[in-house]
């Protein structure tokens, strides 16, 4: 697992812990929003908390396509990787 993947996964799980009240070890990132029994407003809050924790901003159109929490992790990881690539190019 890369550092970006770990950060993305940890950020999503922590947001889900806060919103759902479930313990981190009880969260399966393969579940859908419906499986997690969160409504659309809670999902928006999960995304906001995840963005804040990971230090990224996600494209709303891409977030709208998220089906499973693993999909959100991939989006966050991609955003983290882009930041890393941009910082590398500046050097």
HELIX and SHEET records of a PDB file:
HELIX    1   1 UNK A    3  UNK A   20  1                                  18    
HELIX    2   2 UNK A   24  UNK A   26  5                                   3    
HELIX    3   3 UNK A   40  UNK A   54  1                                  15    
HELIX    4   4 UNK A   60  UNK A   63  1                                   4    
HELIX    5   5 UNK A   69  UNK A   90  1                                  22    
END                                                                             
